[in-house]
Amino acid sequence: MTNPRQIAVALLTLDVFATAAVFDLISHLRGVGTGDSALAIPTALLIFAIYLVQGYKSQTDVLSVDYASQHSIAILSAMLGTMLLTYAVVPAGYEFLVPQSSRFVVGLSYVVLIPLTISYRRLIYLRVIASRGERSIIFVGDRASCLQFRDECSKMGTRQPVVFTSPTGESTPPFALEDDLRRGEFESALAEIEQGRLAVEAIVLRESARELPSAVSRRLVQLYFTGVPTYTLELFHQVYWQKIPVYRINQTWLFQEGFEIAREPVFERLKRVADIGLASIGLLLAAPLILAGALAIWLEDRGPAFFAQTRVGRNSKPFRLLKLRTMRVAQASDDLYTRPGDTRITKVGGFLRTSRLDELPQLWNVLRGDMSLIGPRAEWDRLVANYEREIPCYHFRHLVKPGITGWAQVNYPYGANLEDTVRKLEYDLYYIRHFSFLLDATIVLKTIHIMLFGKGR
């Protein structure tokens, strides 16, 4: 079983049976009856939560500690969702979920499901790896693009070997990279694939004005319909790395490809309603933490508790962002970026940054409409002026409101130079293009993981 769709169906089936078995067993031990219909809500929420952390994708590294953490947070979120839904309205057939008898059943069932669902995912993942053997990514491009793709694979932690090939029909001979990299003409690689001598994870075609010979194109189509995944480089970035490469962006790209926000304006309105509701609740709940943080900051150096700075919002409109102060009072000569081990960060500030508690006052910016809970990072106007001069189409990220957390923030560490900004822009563009509640829910779960394990900065 190596087909991604088969793997997803197998995992989905196991999740359904595991949920039913665990809930039935624990309900029986508790002396509470269950029915098949009563398991619909717990099962649906568990599947939805695991889907958000990519638990049904064959490319997900389920052996990693990060995935185990995100998987656990997802299932605990499903547990809370089950309790909220079934306790608010308890229909007939959900007797085992009523508050008087179910807290133990629901809580323990989901806790048991955490190691169980991770365990069989890891077993399937290991078996798939063993059955596949070594599967290569076949990259087709000129020497410069091959070198760029090799570097990108290294940065993204890609484990599969990469076979670098040159487009068939080029006037120059096959180029040489390093000794440890395979190289040659694409037509030779196709022959190896067709003869079963080269196992393939994916074929990646670098976009080019030069067309492949028709005979080679026909062979590619045949391989594609036999199940060999084939992508343009841009699509590979989106499917495997969930970002959009900046090299593909130009002033007309927006009109060629479009963004989800332009097609679904209703979602934007619903998101604003959700922002107002959640930010209001968040401010009420966070008020004691904000006050405690402000007091700790004042006690440490008797300086101001809050920090305000001009940031750039939607449609490049400036606004004043509010945070708890984590650094000593700024001087004109200070570095524009915060560096690792920056001596300007106070002791209290270090804790606030790591826990992300310094971000809580931004809920006021969300209520005002300057920001959303989720979106691209709100950048300092002085930095934005530099970025827009240096990075083509950087202004596209201002099509949506900035957010307290976002896709770039959970996938890439804090940027401290122009290269980091370019890489974060790739994630921002992916978010803007795939603007949806599902993506927002995924970001929420990843943000919780980052906060719990102190990965903020």
C-alpha positions as CSV (number, residue, x, y, z in Angstrom):
1,M,0.0,0.0,0.0
2,T,1.9,3.0,-1.3
3,N,-0.8,5.0,-3.0
4,P,-1.4,8.3,-1.0
5,R,-5.2,7.9,-1.4
6,Q,-5.1,4.3,-0.2
7,I,-3.1,5.4,2.8
8,A,-5.5,8.2,3.6
9,V,-8.5,5.8,3.4
10,A,-6.8,3.2,5.5
11,L,-6.0,5.8,8.2
12,L,-9.5,7.2,8.1
13,T,-11.0,3.7,8.5
14,L,-8.7,2.9,11.4
15,D,-9.7,6.2,13.1
16,V,-13.4,5.4,12.8
17,F,-13.0,1.9,14.2
18,A,-10.6,3.0,16.9
19,T,-13.0,5.8,18.1
20,A,-15.9,3.4,18.2
21,A,-14.0,0.7,20.0
22,V,-12.4,3.0,22.6
23,F,-15.7,4.8,23.4
24,D,-17.6,1.5,23.6
25,L,-15.1,-0.1,25.9
26,I,-14.8,2.9,28.3
27,S,-18.5,3.5,28.3
28,H,-19.1,-0.2,29.1
29,L,-16.6,-0.1,32.0
30,R,-18.3,3.1,33.2
31,G,-21.7,1.3,33.0
32,V,-23.1,3.7,30.4
33,G,-24.7,2.6,27.2
34,T,-23.8,3.9,23.7
35,G,-25.4,3.7,20.3
36,D,-23.9,3.9,16.9
37,S,-25.4,7.4,16.2
38,A,-24.1,8.7,19.5
39,L,-20.5,8.2,18.2
40,A,-21.1,10.4,15.2
41,I,-20.0,13.7,16.9
42,P,-16.8,12.4,18.6
43,T,-15.8,10.5,15.4
44,A,-16.4,13.5,13.1
45,L,-14.6,15.9,15.4
46,L,-11.6,13.6,15.8
47,I,-11.3,13.1,12.0
48,F,-11.6,16.8,11.4
49,A,-9.0,17.7,14.0
50,I,-6.5,15.1,12.6
51,Y,-7.1,16.4,9.1
52,L,-6.1,19.9,10.2
53,V,-2.7,18.7,11.3
54,Q,-2.3,16.7,8.1
55,G,-2.6,13.4,9.7
56,Y,-4.0,11.8,6.5
57,K,-1.1,13.0,4.2
58,S,1.5,10.4,3.3
59,Q,4.1,13.1,3.1
60,T,3.6,14.0,6.8
61,D,6.5,12.9,9.0
62,V,4.5,11.2,11.7
63,L,7.7,10.0,13.5
64,S,8.7,13.5,14.4
65,V,8.1,14.9,17.9
66,D,6.5,18.0,16.4
67,Y,3.8,15.9,14.7
68,A,3.1,13.9,17.9
69,S,2.6,17.2,19.7
70,Q,0.3,18.7,17.1
71,H,-1.6,15.4,16.8
72,S,-2.1,15.4,20.6
73,I,-3.3,19.0,20.6
74,A,-5.7,18.2,17.8
75,I,-7.3,15.3,19.6
76,L,-7.6,17.3,22.9
77,S,-9.3,20.1,20.8
78,A,-11.7,17.5,19.5
79,M,-12.4,16.4,23.1
80,L,-13.3,20.0,24.0
81,G,-15.4,20.4,20.9
82,T,-17.3,17.2,21.8
83,M,-18.0,18.4,25.3
84,L,-19.1,21.9,24.1
85,L,-21.4,20.5,21.4
86,T,-23.0,17.7,23.3
87,Y,-23.4,19.6,26.6
88,A,-25.0,22.6,25.0
89,V,-27.6,20.5,23.2
90,V,-27.9,16.8,24.2
91,P,-30.3,15.0,21.8
92,A,-31.8,11.6,22.4
93,G,-29.3,8.8,22.0
94,Y,-26.4,10.8,23.6
95,E,-27.1,9.7,27.2
96,F,-23.5,8.6,27.7
97,L,-22.4,12.2,26.8
98,V,-24.6,14.0,29.3
99,P,-22.6,15.9,32.0
100,Q,-23.6,13.7,34.9
101,S,-22.0,10.6,33.5
102,S,-19.8,11.4,30.6
103,R,-16.9,13.6,31.6
104,F,-14.9,10.6,32.5
105,V,-16.0,8.7,29.4
106,V,-15.2,11.5,26.9
107,G,-12.0,12.6,28.6
108,L,-10.5,9.2,29.0
109,S,-11.6,8.0,25.6
110,Y,-9.8,10.8,23.8
111,V,-6.7,10.5,26.0
112,V,-6.5,6.8,25.1
113,L,-7.0,7.7,21.4
114,I,-3.9,9.9,21.4
115,P,-1.2,7.1,21.7
116,L,-3.4,4.6,19.8
117,T,-3.9,6.8,16.7
118,I,-0.3,7.9,16.7
119,S,1.0,4.3,17.0
120,Y,-0.8,2.8,14.0
121,R,0.2,5.9,11.9
122,R,3.8,5.3,12.8
123,L,3.5,1.6,11.9
124,I,1.9,2.3,8.5
125,Y,4.5,5.1,7.8
126,L,7.4,2.7,8.6
127,R,5.8,0.0,6.4
128,V,5.3,2.4,3.6
129,I,8.9,3.6,3.7
130,A,10.1,0.0,3.8
131,S,7.9,-1.1,0.8
132,R,8.7,1.9,-1.3
133,G,12.4,1.6,-0.9
134,E,14.3,4.6,-2.1
135,R,12.1,6.8,-4.2
136,S,13.7,9.8,-6.0
137,I,12.4,13.2,-7.0
138,I,13.2,13.8,-10.7
139,F,13.9,17.5,-11.2
140,V,14.0,18.8,-14.8
141,G,15.7,22.1,-15.4
142,D,18.9,24.0,-16.4
143,R,21.9,24.1,-14.2
144,A,21.0,27.2,-12.3
145,S,17.5,26.0,-11.4
146,C,18.9,22.6,-10.4
147,L,21.3,24.2,-8.0
148,Q,18.4,26.4,-6.6
149,F,16.2,23.4,-6.1
150,R,19.0,21.4,-4.4
151,D,19.4,24.3,-1.9
152,E,15.7,24.6,-1.3
153,C,15.4,20.8,-0.6
154,S,18.2,21.2,1.9
155,K,16.5,24.1,3.7
156,M,13.1,22.3,3.7
157,G,14.7,19.1,5.1
158,T,13.6,17.0,2.1
159,R,14.8,13.4,2.7
160,Q,14.3,11.8,-0.7
161,P,17.2,11.7,-3.1
162,V,17.0,14.1,-6.1
163,V,17.9,13.2,-9.6
164,F,18.8,16.3,-11.5
165,T,18.2,16.2,-15.3
166,S,18.5,18.6,-18.1
167,P,15.6,19.1,-20.6
168,T,15.9,16.9,-23.6
169,G,16.9,18.7,-26.8
170,E,19.2,21.3,-25.1
171,S,22.1,22.3,-27.2
172,T,24.5,22.1,-24.3
173,P,25.7,18.7,-22.9
174,P,24.4,17.4,-19.5
175,F,25.9,19.6,-16.8
176,A,27.8,18.4,-13.8
177,L,26.9,19.3,-10.3
178,E,28.7,17.5,-7.4
179,D,29.8,13.9,-7.5
180,D,27.1,12.8,-5.1
181,L,24.3,14.0,-7.4
182,R,22.9,12.1,-10.3
183,R,22.6,14.0,-13.5
184,G,21.8,13.4,-17.1
185,E,19.2,14.0,-19.8
186,F,15.6,13.8,-19.0
187,E,14.9,11.3,-21.7
188,S,17.3,8.8,-20.1
189,A,15.6,9.2,-16.8
190,L,12.2,8.5,-18.4
191,A,13.6,5.3,-19.8
192,E,14.8,4.2,-16.4
193,I,11.4,5.0,-14.9
194,E,9.5,3.1,-17.6
195,Q,11.8,0.1,-17.2
196,G,11.2,0.0,-13.5
197,R,14.9,0.7,-12.7
198,L,14.2,4.1,-11.1
199,A,11.5,4.5,-8.4
200,V,9.9,7.9,-8.4
201,E,8.4,10.0,-5.7
202,A,7.6,12.9,-8.1
203,I,8.7,14.4,-11.4
204,V,9.2,18.2,-11.0
205,L,9.3,20.4,-14.2
206,R,10.9,23.8,-13.9
207,E,8.7,26.2,-15.8
208,S,10.4,27.3,-19.1
209,A,9.6,28.9,-22.4
210,R,11.3,25.9,-24.1
211,E,8.8,23.2,-24.9
212,L,9.6,19.5,-24.5
213,P,9.5,17.4,-27.6
214,S,6.1,15.9,-28.3
215,A,7.3,12.3,-27.9
216,V,8.7,13.1,-24.5
217,S,5.4,14.9,-23.5
218,R,3.4,11.8,-24.5
219,R,5.6,9.6,-22.4
220,L,5.2,12.0,-19.5
221,V,1.4,11.8,-19.8
222,Q,1.4,8.1,-19.9
223,L,3.5,7.9,-16.7
224,Y,1.2,10.5,-15.1
225,F,-1.9,8.3,-15.8
226,T,-0.1,5.2,-14.4
227,G,0.2,7.1,-11.1
228,V,3.6,8.9,-11.3
229,P,3.0,12.3,-9.7
230,T,4.1,15.1,-12.0
231,Y,4.2,18.8,-11.0
232,T,5.4,22.1,-12.2
233,L,7.9,23.6,-9.7
234,E,5.4,26.1,-8.5
235,L,2.8,23.4,-7.8
236,F,5.4,21.2,-6.1
237,H,6.1,24.1,-3.7
238,Q,2.4,24.4,-2.9
239,V,1.7,20.6,-2.5
240,Y,4.8,19.6,-0.6
241,W,6.0,22.7,1.1
242,Q,2.7,24.7,1.3
243,K,4.2,28.0,0.0
244,I,4.3,29.9,-3.2
245,P,7.8,30.5,-4.7
246,V,8.5,34.2,-5.1
247,Y,10.2,33.7,-8.5
248,R,6.7,33.0,-10.0
249,I,5.3,36.3,-8.8
250,N,5.0,39.4,-11.0
251,Q,2.6,42.3,-11.4
252,T,0.2,40.2,-13.6
253,W,0.4,37.0,-11.6
254,L,-2.5,38.0,-9.4
255,F,-4.8,38.2,-12.4
256,Q,-3.6,35.0,-13.9
257,E,-3.9,32.9,-10.8
258,G,-6.2,34.8,-8.5
259,F,-6.6,34.6,-4.7
260,E,-9.4,32.9,-2.7
261,I,-10.2,36.2,-1.0
262,A,-11.3,37.7,-4.3
263,R,-13.6,34.8,-5.1
264,E,-15.1,34.4,-1.6
265,P,-15.8,37.8,0.0
266,V,-18.4,36.3,2.3
267,F,-15.7,34.4,4.2
268,E,-14.0,37.7,4.9
269,R,-17.1,39.1,6.5
270,L,-17.6,36.0,8.5
271,K,-14.0,36.2,9.6
272,R,-14.6,39.7,10.9
273,V,-17.6,38.6,12.9
274,A,-15.4,35.8,14.4
275,D,-12.6,38.2,15.1
276,I,-14.9,40.5,17.1
277,G,-16.4,37.7,19.1
278,L,-13.2,35.9,19.9
279,A,-11.2,39.0,20.5
280,S,-13.8,40.3,23.0
281,I,-13.8,37.0,24.9
282,G,-10.0,36.8,24.7
283,L,-9.5,40.3,26.1
284,L,-11.8,39.5,29.1
285,L,-9.9,36.2,29.8
286,A,-6.5,37.7,29.1
287,A,-7.0,40.9,31.2
288,P,-5.4,39.3,34.4
289,L,-2.4,38.1,32.4
290,I,-1.9,41.4,30.6
291,L,-2.1,43.2,34.0
292,A,0.3,40.8,35.6
293,G,2.7,41.1,32.7
294,A,2.5,44.9,32.7
295,L,3.3,44.9,36.5
296,A,6.3,42.6,36.1
297,I,7.7,44.8,33.3
298,W,7.3,48.0,35.5
299,L,8.9,46.3,38.5
300,E,11.9,45.2,36.5
301,D,13.0,48.5,35.2
302,R,10.3,51.0,36.0
303,G,9.8,51.7,32.3
304,P,6.5,51.8,30.3
305,A,4.6,48.5,30.4
306,F,3.3,48.8,26.8
307,F,5.0,49.3,23.5
308,A,3.3,51.0,20.5
309,Q,4.7,51.0,17.0
310,T,3.5,52.0,13.6
311,R,2.8,48.9,11.5
312,V,1.4,48.5,8.0
313,G,-2.1,47.0,7.6
314,R,-4.5,46.1,4.9
315,N,-4.2,48.1,1.7
316,S,-0.9,49.5,3.1
317,K,-2.8,51.6,5.7
318,P,-0.6,52.4,8.8
319,F,-1.9,51.8,12.3
320,R,-0.5,51.8,15.8
321,L,0.2,48.2,17.1
322,L,0.1,47.6,20.9
323,K,2.2,45.0,22.7
324,L,3.7,44.4,26.1
325,R,7.2,45.8,26.1
326,T,9.8,43.1,26.0
327,M,13.0,45.1,25.4
328,R,14.6,48.1,27.0
329,V,13.3,51.5,25.9
330,A,14.4,52.0,22.2
331,Q,17.3,54.2,21.2
332,A,17.8,55.8,17.8
333,S,20.9,53.8,17.2
334,D,19.2,50.4,17.9
335,D,19.3,47.6,15.3
336,L,16.1,47.3,13.2
337,Y,15.9,43.6,13.8
338,T,15.8,41.5,17.0
339,R,18.7,39.0,16.9
340,P,19.1,35.7,18.7
341,G,20.5,36.5,22.2
342,D,19.7,40.2,21.7
343,T,20.8,42.0,24.9
344,R,18.0,44.5,24.6
345,I,15.5,41.8,25.6
346,T,14.7,42.0,29.4
347,K,14.4,39.0,31.6
348,V,10.6,39.5,31.9
349,G,10.5,40.2,28.1
350,G,12.3,36.9,27.3
351,F,9.5,35.0,29.1
352,L,6.8,37.0,27.5
353,R,8.2,36.5,24.0
354,T,8.7,32.7,24.5
355,S,5.1,32.3,25.8
356,R,3.7,34.8,23.3
357,L,2.0,36.6,26.1
358,D,3.4,39.9,24.8
359,E,1.0,39.6,21.8
360,L,-2.2,39.7,23.9
361,P,-2.7,43.5,23.8
362,Q,-3.0,43.1,20.0
363,L,-6.5,41.8,20.7
364,W,-7.4,45.4,21.0
365,N,-6.1,46.1,17.5
366,V,-8.3,43.2,16.3
367,L,-11.4,44.7,18.0
368,R,-10.6,48.1,16.3
369,G,-10.4,46.4,12.9
370,D,-6.7,47.1,12.3
371,M,-5.8,43.4,12.5
372,S,-7.3,39.9,12.3
373,L,-6.6,37.1,14.7
374,I,-4.9,35.3,11.8
375,G,-3.0,36.8,8.9
376,P,0.5,37.9,7.8
377,R,2.7,39.4,10.4
378,A,2.1,43.2,10.8
379,E,5.5,44.7,9.8
380,W,7.1,47.9,11.0
381,D,6.5,50.7,8.5
382,R,10.3,51.4,8.3
383,L,11.0,47.8,7.3
384,V,8.2,47.7,4.8
385,A,9.6,50.7,3.0
386,N,12.8,48.7,2.5
387,Y,11.1,45.5,1.6
388,E,8.9,47.1,-1.1
389,R,12.1,48.5,-2.8
390,E,14.0,45.2,-2.6
391,I,11.3,42.5,-3.1
392,P,9.1,42.5,-6.2
393,C,5.3,42.3,-5.4
394,Y,5.9,42.5,-1.7
395,H,2.7,44.6,-1.5
396,F,0.6,41.6,-2.3
397,R,0.8,40.6,1.4
398,H,-1.2,43.7,2.2
399,L,-4.3,42.4,0.4
400,V,-5.5,41.1,3.8
401,K,-5.4,42.3,7.3
402,P,-2.3,41.3,9.3
403,G,-2.7,38.8,12.1
404,I,-1.5,38.0,15.6
405,T,-0.6,34.6,14.3
406,G,-0.4,33.3,10.7
407,W,0.8,30.7,8.2
408,A,4.3,32.2,7.9
409,Q,4.6,32.6,11.7
410,V,3.9,28.9,12.4
411,N,6.0,27.6,9.6
412,Y,9.1,29.8,9.7
413,P,11.0,31.4,12.6
414,Y,11.3,35.1,13.2
415,G,13.0,36.8,10.2
416,A,16.1,39.0,10.8
417,N,17.2,39.8,7.3
418,L,16.0,40.3,3.7
419,E,16.3,36.6,2.8
420,D,14.1,35.5,5.8
421,T,11.6,38.1,4.7
422,V,11.4,36.6,1.2
423,R,10.9,33.1,2.6
424,K,8.2,34.3,4.9
425,L,6.5,36.1,2.0
426,E,6.2,32.7,0.2
427,Y,4.1,31.4,3.1
428,D,2.1,34.6,3.3
429,L,1.2,34.4,-0.3
430,Y,0.1,30.8,0.1
431,Y,-2.1,31.8,3.0
432,I,-3.7,34.7,1.0
433,R,-4.2,32.5,-2.0
434,H,-5.9,29.7,0.1
435,F,-7.7,31.9,2.5
436,S,-10.2,29.6,4.4
437,F,-11.6,28.6,7.8
438,L,-9.8,25.2,7.4
439,L,-6.4,26.9,7.0
440,D,-7.2,29.2,9.9
441,A,-8.1,26.3,12.1
442,T,-4.8,24.6,11.2
443,I,-2.9,27.7,12.1
444,V,-4.7,27.8,15.5
445,L,-3.6,24.3,16.3
446,K,0.0,24.9,15.2
447,T,0.1,28.2,17.2
448,I,-1.0,26.3,20.4
449,H,1.9,23.8,19.7
450,I,4.4,26.7,19.4
451,M,3.1,28.4,22.6
452,L,3.2,25.2,24.7
453,F,6.7,24.2,23.7
454,G,8.2,27.7,24.0
455,K,9.1,28.2,20.3
456,G,8.1,31.9,20.2
457,R,10.6,34.7,19.9
